[in-house]
């Protein structure tokens, strides 16, 4: 039985003005997030993963240039059309976000009590005493030892893993329906990574929240997600259920990402490394954006006359039409 659709991103386009150029950081992204599920967004740096998340949160600068930003539907509202005052009621309350490096998000001059309590008082209409009590409970929930003492710690007094747990506690303090996790384990060692992933899975079961999990590592994706969207240079290359994506990848880019994630399987694979690097979004390739790294480009790809957009070769499994035809 299919879960309830909680968030629907439809043809999202986020473009920036850079000098005389327009950078298409996100160029027509669509996906649905189901209630209680984890949706992973995967791709190299510069693929548009984080900009997609920041667009959903409404955290991009006001001088954003966009021709057609599509729709972001949550609770029957289009978040794109909301005034900032209304968006602030949702941000940190119904939809929360944690980032790759907590030291850039936690204020170094305030202790955890102030920072977590502030969020609770703002969104939950609690007084300072009650907010502090909830903050301690949240630190305990995310596995920080002696939360009654740690609540008065400053960020620099915590280890990397503890700081990330504190960020998760802050993000969950208002019991959000959606948690967006942007590369939350990349800066941590492998052991702490595994602990944070396991913690997020446990909290999801306990709290019933949905998660958008952003990463470049498909090995992590295999552990936590229900569905995966693969992005490249602002475009969607492939979307499928996680098991389906790993057992039957349809895009050359997806196959390469799977092959370079050795923790997924002990079996020997034919390692398919893509040539070159992801092109600059300021000067993307004409036609198919993937053609400069495609192992089997066609005449249509090279001459920029390929058809773009997703097709559905199998129910629930979507892939870029041009690249599927090359496959």
C-alpha positions as CSV (number, residue, x, y, z in Angstrom):
1,X,0.0,0.0,0.0
2,X,1.5,3.4,-1.0
3,X,2.1,5.9,1.7
4,X,0.6,9.4,1.9
5,X,2.3,12.0,-0.3
6,X,3.8,14.6,2.2
7,X,5.8,16.8,-0.1
8,X,5.6,17.2,-3.9
9,X,8.4,19.1,-5.8
10,X,7.2,19.8,-9.4
11,X,9.5,21.1,-12.1
12,X,11.6,23.0,-9.7
13,X,14.0,25.4,-11.5
14,X,16.5,27.5,-9.5
15,X,18.7,29.7,-11.5
16,X,21.3,32.3,-10.5
17,X,22.7,35.3,-12.3
18,X,26.5,35.1,-12.4
19,X,27.9,38.1,-14.4
20,X,26.3,37.9,-17.8
21,X,25.5,34.2,-17.4
22,X,22.6,32.3,-15.9
23,X,23.6,29.2,-13.9
24,X,20.9,26.6,-13.9
25,X,21.7,25.1,-10.5
26,X,18.4,23.1,-10.5
27,X,16.7,22.7,-13.8
28,X,13.4,21.0,-13.8
29,X,13.5,18.6,-10.7
30,X,10.4,16.7,-9.7
31,X,9.9,14.2,-7.0
32,X,7.5,13.1,-4.2
33,X,8.3,12.4,-0.6
34,X,6.0,9.9,1.1
35,X,5.0,10.1,4.8
36,X,7.4,8.2,7.1
37,X,9.8,7.4,4.2
38,X,13.4,8.4,3.4
39,X,14.1,9.9,0.0
40,X,17.8,10.2,-0.9
41,X,19.3,12.7,-3.4
42,X,22.6,11.6,-4.8
43,X,25.3,13.1,-7.0
44,X,28.7,14.7,-7.2
45,X,29.5,18.2,-5.9
46,X,27.8,20.7,-8.2
47,X,25.0,18.4,-9.2
48,X,22.3,20.6,-7.5
49,X,21.5,18.5,-4.4
50,X,22.0,21.1,-1.8
51,X,20.4,23.9,-3.9
52,X,17.3,21.7,-4.2
53,X,17.2,21.4,-0.4
54,X,17.8,25.2,0.2
55,X,15.0,25.9,-2.4
56,X,12.6,23.8,-0.4
57,X,13.6,25.6,2.8
58,X,13.4,29.0,1.2
59,X,17.0,29.8,2.3
60,X,18.3,31.2,-0.9
61,X,19.3,34.9,-1.4
62,X,16.7,37.4,-2.5
63,X,18.6,38.2,-5.7
64,X,17.9,34.8,-7.0
65,X,17.1,34.9,-10.7
66,X,14.6,32.3,-12.0
67,X,12.5,31.9,-15.1
68,X,10.1,29.2,-13.8
69,X,10.6,27.9,-10.3
70,X,7.9,25.3,-10.5
71,X,6.0,24.3,-7.3
72,X,6.9,22.9,-3.9
73,X,3.6,21.6,-2.4
74,X,3.4,21.0,1.4
75,X,0.2,20.9,3.4
76,X,-1.7,22.0,0.3
77,X,0.4,25.1,0.1
78,X,3.0,26.1,-2.6
79,X,6.0,27.1,-0.5
80,X,7.4,29.1,-3.3
81,X,4.6,31.6,-3.2
82,X,4.7,32.1,0.6
83,X,5.8,35.3,2.2
84,X,8.9,35.1,4.3
85,X,6.9,35.6,7.5
86,X,4.7,32.6,6.6
87,X,7.8,30.5,5.6
88,X,9.4,31.2,8.9
89,X,6.5,29.4,10.6
90,X,7.3,26.3,8.6
91,X,11.1,26.4,8.6
92,X,12.4,24.8,11.7
93,X,9.0,23.7,12.8
94,X,7.3,21.5,10.2
95,X,10.4,21.2,8.0
96,X,13.9,21.2,9.6
97,X,17.4,20.9,8.2
98,X,20.7,19.6,9.4
99,X,24.0,20.4,7.6
100,X,27.3,18.7,6.9
101,X,29.4,20.7,9.3
102,X,27.6,21.6,12.5
103,X,30.2,24.3,13.5
104,X,28.9,26.4,10.6
105,X,25.4,26.1,11.9
106,X,25.9,26.2,15.7
107,X,26.7,29.6,17.1
108,X,30.1,29.4,18.9
109,X,29.3,32.1,21.4
110,X,26.1,30.5,22.8
111,X,25.7,27.2,24.7
112,X,23.4,24.4,23.6
113,X,20.7,25.4,26.1
114,X,20.3,28.8,24.5
115,X,20.4,27.6,20.9
116,X,18.0,24.7,21.2
117,X,15.7,26.5,23.7
118,X,15.4,29.5,21.3
119,X,14.0,27.3,18.6
120,X,11.5,25.7,21.0
121,X,10.3,29.0,22.4
122,X,10.0,30.5,18.9
123,X,7.9,27.7,17.4
124,X,6.2,26.0,20.3
125,X,5.3,29.0,22.5
126,X,7.1,27.6,25.5
127,X,8.6,29.6,28.4
128,X,12.4,29.4,29.0
129,X,12.1,26.8,31.8
130,X,10.0,24.4,29.8
131,X,12.1,25.0,26.7
132,X,15.2,24.0,28.5
133,X,13.5,20.9,29.9
134,X,12.5,19.9,26.3
135,X,16.1,20.6,25.1
136,X,17.5,18.3,27.7
137,X,15.1,15.6,26.7
138,X,16.1,16.0,23.0
139,X,19.8,15.7,23.9
140,X,19.0,12.5,25.7
141,X,16.9,11.3,22.8
142,X,19.8,11.6,20.4
143,X,22.2,9.7,22.7
144,X,24.3,12.5,24.2
145,X,25.5,11.3,27.6
146,X,24.7,13.3,30.7
147,X,22.4,15.7,28.9
148,X,21.7,17.7,32.1
149,X,25.4,18.7,32.0
150,X,26.0,18.8,28.3
151,X,23.1,21.3,27.8
152,X,25.4,24.0,29.1
153,X,28.3,23.1,26.8
154,X,29.5,25.3,24.0
155,X,29.9,23.8,20.5
156,X,33.7,23.8,20.7
157,X,33.5,21.7,23.8
158,X,31.9,18.8,21.9
159,X,33.4,16.2,19.5
160,X,32.3,16.2,15.9
161,X,29.9,13.3,16.5
162,X,28.4,15.0,19.5
163,X,28.0,18.3,17.6
164,X,26.1,16.5,14.9
165,X,23.9,14.9,17.5
166,X,23.2,18.3,19.0
167,X,22.3,19.6,15.5
168,X,19.9,16.7,15.1
169,X,18.4,17.4,18.6
170,X,17.8,21.0,17.6
171,X,16.3,20.1,14.3
172,X,13.9,17.6,15.9
173,X,13.0,19.8,18.9
174,X,9.8,20.9,17.3
175,X,8.8,17.4,16.1
176,X,9.0,18.3,12.3
177,X,7.2,16.3,9.7
178,X,10.2,16.5,7.4
179,X,13.9,16.4,8.2
180,X,16.3,17.5,5.4
181,X,19.8,16.1,6.1
182,X,22.4,17.6,3.9
183,X,25.5,15.4,3.9
184,X,25.2,14.9,7.6
185,X,27.9,12.3,7.9
186,X,30.5,13.3,5.4
187,X,32.8,15.2,7.9
188,X,32.7,12.3,10.4
189,X,34.9,9.1,10.6
190,X,33.4,5.8,9.5
191,X,32.4,4.6,13.0
192,X,30.6,7.8,13.9
193,X,29.0,7.9,10.4
194,X,27.4,4.5,11.1
195,X,26.2,5.7,14.5
196,X,24.6,8.8,13.1
197,X,22.9,6.8,10.3
198,X,21.6,4.3,12.8
199,X,20.4,7.1,15.1
200,X,18.4,8.7,12.2
201,X,16.8,5.4,11.4
202,X,15.8,4.9,15.0
203,X,14.4,8.4,15.4
204,X,12.4,8.1,12.2
205,X,10.7,5.0,13.5
206,X,10.1,6.6,16.9
207,X,8.9,10.0,15.6
208,X,7.3,9.0,12.3
209,X,9.0,11.8,10.3
210,X,10.0,11.7,6.7
211,X,13.6,12.4,5.6
212,X,15.3,13.9,2.6
213,X,18.8,12.6,2.8
214,X,21.4,14.3,0.6
215,X,24.7,12.6,-0.1
216,X,27.3,11.8,-2.7
217,X,27.8,8.3,-1.2
218,X,25.6,5.5,-2.5
219,X,27.0,3.2,0.2
220,X,25.2,5.4,2.8
221,X,22.0,5.5,0.6
222,X,21.7,1.7,0.6
223,X,21.5,1.8,4.4
224,X,18.9,4.4,5.0
225,X,16.7,5.3,2.0
226,X,13.5,4.0,0.5
227,X,13.8,5.9,-2.8
228,X,16.8,7.5,-4.6
229,X,17.0,10.4,-7.0
230,X,20.3,10.7,-8.9
231,X,21.2,14.2,-10.0
232,X,23.8,15.6,-12.4
233,X,24.5,19.2,-13.3
234,X,21.0,20.3,-12.0
235,X,19.1,17.6,-13.8
236,X,17.5,14.4,-12.7
237,X,19.2,11.3,-14.2
238,X,17.3,8.5,-12.5
239,X,14.7,7.9,-9.8
240,X,13.7,4.5,-8.4
241,X,13.1,2.5,-5.2
242,X,16.5,1.8,-3.5
243,X,16.5,-1.9,-4.1
244,X,15.5,-1.5,-7.7
245,X,18.1,1.1,-8.3
246,X,20.9,-1.1,-7.0
247,X,19.8,-4.2,-8.7
248,X,18.9,-2.6,-12.1
249,X,20.5,0.8,-12.6
250,X,19.6,2.2,-16.0
251,X,21.9,5.2,-16.3
252,X,25.6,5.1,-16.8
253,X,26.2,7.7,-14.1
254,X,24.2,5.7,-11.6
255,X,26.2,2.6,-12.5
256,X,29.5,4.4,-12.0
257,X,28.4,5.8,-8.5
258,X,27.4,2.2,-7.5
259,X,30.7,0.8,-8.7
260,X,32.8,3.3,-6.6
261,X,30.9,2.5,-3.4
262,X,32.8,-0.6,-2.3
263,X,31.0,-0.9,1.0
264,X,27.8,-1.9,-0.8
265,X,28.9,-5.4,-1.7
266,X,31.9,-7.7,-1.3
267,X,31.5,-9.0,-4.9
268,X,34.0,-8.0,-7.5
269,X,32.6,-5.5,-10.0
270,X,33.7,-4.1,-13.3
271,X,34.6,-0.7,-12.1
272,X,33.2,1.9,-14.5
273,X,34.9,5.2,-13.8
274,X,33.6,8.1,-15.7
275,X,36.1,10.2,-17.6
276,X,36.7,13.8,-16.8
277,X,34.9,15.9,-14.2
278,X,31.4,17.4,-13.8
279,X,31.3,20.4,-16.2
280,X,31.0,23.9,-14.8
281,X,27.3,25.0,-14.4
282,X,28.3,28.3,-15.9
283,X,29.2,26.7,-19.2
284,X,27.3,23.4,-19.4
285,X,27.4,21.2,-22.5
286,X,24.8,21.8,-25.2
287,X,22.2,19.2,-25.7
288,X,22.4,16.3,-23.2
289,X,24.2,17.6,-20.1
290,X,25.8,14.2,-19.6
291,X,27.2,13.8,-23.1
292,X,30.8,14.8,-22.3
293,X,31.1,11.9,-19.8
294,X,28.8,9.4,-21.4
295,X,30.6,6.1,-22.3
296,X,28.3,5.6,-25.3
297,X,27.2,9.1,-26.7
298,X,25.1,9.0,-29.8
299,X,25.2,11.4,-32.8
300,X,22.1,13.1,-31.4
301,X,23.9,13.7,-28.0
302,X,27.0,15.2,-29.6
303,X,25.0,17.5,-31.8
304,X,22.7,18.8,-29.1
305,X,19.5,17.6,-30.6
306,X,18.7,14.9,-28.1
307,X,15.3,14.7,-26.4
308,X,15.4,15.4,-22.7
309,X,13.1,14.5,-19.8
310,X,12.3,11.3,-17.8
311,X,10.7,8.2,-19.2
312,X,9.4,5.2,-17.1
313,X,10.8,1.9,-18.6
314,X,9.5,0.0,-15.5
315,X,6.7,1.0,-13.1
316,X,8.2,3.5,-10.6
317,X,11.6,3.5,-12.3
318,X,12.4,6.7,-14.1
319,X,15.5,7.5,-16.2
320,X,16.6,10.4,-18.5
321,X,15.4,9.5,-22.0
322,X,18.5,10.5,-23.9
323,X,20.9,8.5,-21.6
324,X,18.5,5.5,-21.6
325,X,18.6,5.4,-25.3
326,X,22.4,5.5,-25.2
327,X,22.3,2.6,-22.8
